[in-house]
Amino acid sequence: MKLDPNHPRPTLQRPSWKALEGPWNFSLNEAEDPKKVRFDRTIRVPFPPEAPGSGVGEPWVQVAWYRKVLRIKPRPGLRLFLRFGAVDYRAEVFLNGARVLEHEGGHTPFGLELTSFLERPLEVLVRAEDDPSDPEKPRGKQALGEPEGIFYPRTTGIWQSVWLEWVPESHIASLCLRPDLEALGFHLEVQAVGEGDAVEVALFPG
């Protein structure tokens, strides 16, 4: 398979994928119930709402809601996953109004399967919360007020790529590559889903 330089995860590319970057419905609303949220704005993902490139440019955001409606036909023998590169800091994902996933960690990727939701239009909602006053949450050099010196502007919500990917029933879920300097080689750990298939490793010159 030829590698796609635009793929957001080069170590585990799929031949069939689609980027969801671009306009999403958006709301600055601290409600926890999606029924109470009115999506009256648009944001350009994956720019955080504090960044001018997002089209929002709000300097202080603590809770943000995102909305995207997907219309995708099922593919026989394939499963569909929605992937998030990173959402800062706590994220909740709702599918057609039902909360299906929670994730904590502003720099770690996560995802969920959409295969069973493809019989009709699928509404994807993301609630992102980044409370700067929480002492348990790492914030790095994000400014608590106006950015100055070594402190940079806050980053809330989706700030890395979001994409869809199709995979077969049997597929590789994750890889872990550990170098072995003494042997001048490496150890490869593969987490696979499905049964009956062998894993083949090929090396190419870099």
C-alpha positions in Angstrom: 0.0 0.0 0.0 1.3 3.4 -0.9 1.6 5.7 2.1 -0.6 8.8 2.1 1.4 11.9 3.4 -1.9 13.5 4.5 -3.0 10.6 6.8 -3.1 11.8 10.4 -1.6 8.5 11.8 1.2 7.4 9.5 2.2 4.5 11.7 -1.1 2.7 11.2 -2.7 3.8 7.9 -5.8 2.4 6.3 -6.4 2.3 2.6 -10.0 3.7 3.1 -10.3 6.7 5.2 -11.9 10.2 5.2 -10.8 13.4 7.0 -13.5 15.2 8.9 -11.6 18.5 9.2 -13.4 21.6 8.2 -16.7 23.2 9.3 -18.6 21.7 12.3 -21.6 23.2 14.1 -20.4 24.8 17.3 -21.7 26.2 20.6 -20.2 27.8 23.7 -22.5 26.3 26.3 -21.8 24.8 29.7 -24.9 22.5 29.6 -24.3 18.8 30.2 -27.5 17.8 28.4 -27.2 18.0 24.6 -30.9 18.8 24.3 -30.2 22.1 26.0 -27.5 23.2 23.5 -28.2 25.5 20.5 -25.6 25.2 17.8 -25.5 28.8 16.6 -21.9 29.0 15.4 -19.5 27.3 13.1 -15.9 26.2 13.9 -13.2 25.0 11.6 -11.8 21.8 13.0 -9.1 21.0 14.1 -8.3 24.6 15.1 -9.2 25.2 18.8 -11.8 27.9 19.4 -9.1 30.2 20.9 -7.2 30.2 17.6 -8.1 32.8 14.9 -8.0 30.0 12.3 -11.0 28.3 13.9 -13.2 31.2 12.8 -14.3 31.6 16.5 -11.4 33.3 18.2 -12.7 33.3 21.7 -9.8 34.0 24.2 -11.4 32.1 27.1 -13.3 28.8 26.5 -14.0 26.3 29.3 -16.8 24.2 27.7 -17.4 23.7 24.0 -19.9 21.6 22.0 -19.3 20.3 18.4 -21.8 18.8 16.0 -21.5 16.9 12.8 -24.1 14.9 10.8 -22.7 11.9 8.9 -24.6 10.1 6.1 -22.6 7.0 5.3 -23.7 3.7 3.7 -22.7 0.4 5.3 -20.0 -1.6 3.5 -20.4 -5.4 3.6 -17.6 -7.1 5.6 -16.1 -3.8 6.8 -16.3 -1.9 10.1 -16.3 1.9 10.5 -14.4 3.8 13.2 -14.3 7.4 14.2 -10.9 8.6 15.4 -9.9 11.7 17.3 -6.2 12.7 17.4 -6.7 14.7 20.6 -9.4 16.7 22.5 -8.4 19.0 25.4 -9.1 18.0 28.1 -12.2 15.9 29.0 -14.4 14.7 26.1 -17.8 13.1 25.9 -19.1 11.7 22.6 -22.8 11.4 21.8 -24.3 9.4 18.9 -27.9 10.4 18.0 -28.3 11.9 21.4 -26.9 9.0 23.5 -23.6 9.3 25.3 -21.4 6.5 24.2 -17.8 7.5 25.2 -15.9 9.5 27.7 -12.2 10.3 27.4 -9.8 12.2 29.6 -6.4 13.5 28.4 -5.7 16.5 26.3 -3.0 14.9 24.1 -3.9 11.3 23.7 -5.9 9.8 20.8 -9.1 7.8 21.1 -11.9 6.5 18.9 -15.1 4.5 18.7 -16.9 2.2 16.3 -19.8 3.5 14.2 -20.8 0.4 12.2 -24.1 -0.3 14.0 -25.2 3.3 13.5 -25.1 3.6 9.7 -28.7 2.7 8.8 -29.8 6.4 9.0 -28.1 9.8 9.3 -25.8 9.9 12.3 -25.5 12.9 14.5 -22.1 13.1 16.3 -21.8 15.5 19.2 -18.7 16.2 21.2 -18.6 18.0 24.5 -15.2 19.2 25.5 -14.3 20.6 28.9 -11.1 22.2 30.0 -11.2 23.7 33.5 -8.0 25.7 34.1 -8.7 25.8 37.9 -8.6 22.0 38.2 -5.3 21.3 40.1 -5.4 17.6 39.0 -5.3 18.5 35.3 -1.9 19.1 33.7 -1.9 22.3 31.7 1.7 22.7 30.7 2.4 26.4 29.9 -1.1 27.3 29.0 -1.9 30.7 30.4 -4.5 31.2 33.1 -5.0 34.8 31.9 -3.4 36.8 29.2 -0.5 34.9 27.6 2.9 36.4 28.3 6.5 35.3 28.6 6.7 31.6 28.3 3.0 31.0 28.6 1.0 30.5 25.4 -2.8 30.9 24.7 -5.2 28.3 26.0 -6.2 25.3 23.9 -9.7 23.8 24.4 -11.6 21.1 22.6 -10.6 19.4 19.3 -7.1 20.4 18.3 -5.9 17.4 16.3 -7.3 15.6 13.3 -10.6 13.8 13.2 -11.2 11.1 10.7 -13.2 8.0 9.6 -11.6 4.8 8.7 -12.9 1.5 7.3 -11.3 -1.8 8.5 -12.0 -5.4 7.7 -13.4 -7.8 10.4 -9.8 -9.0 11.1 -7.5 -6.0 11.4 -4.6 -4.6 13.4 -5.8 -2.4 16.3 -2.5 -1.2 17.6 1.3 -1.5 17.2 4.2 -1.2 19.6 7.7 -1.0 18.2 10.6 -1.2 20.7 14.2 -0.9 19.5 16.8 -3.4 20.5 20.2 -1.7 20.3 22.2 -4.8 21.3 20.7 -6.9 18.5 20.6 -3.9 16.1 16.9 -4.7 15.6 13.5 -4.2 17.1 10.6 -6.0 18.8 7.2 -5.5 17.3 4.0 -6.2 19.3 0.8 -6.3 17.4 -2.7 -6.2 18.9 -5.0 -7.8 16.3 -8.8 -8.1 16.2 -10.3 -11.2 14.6 -9.2 -14.8 14.2 -7.5 -16.9 11.6 -5.2 -14.4 9.9 -1.4 -14.2 10.1 0.6 -11.0 10.6 3.2 -10.3 7.9 5.9 -7.8 8.5 7.7 -6.1 5.6 10.7 -3.7 5.8 11.3 -0.9 3.3 14.3 1.3 3.0 13.7 4.7 4.6 
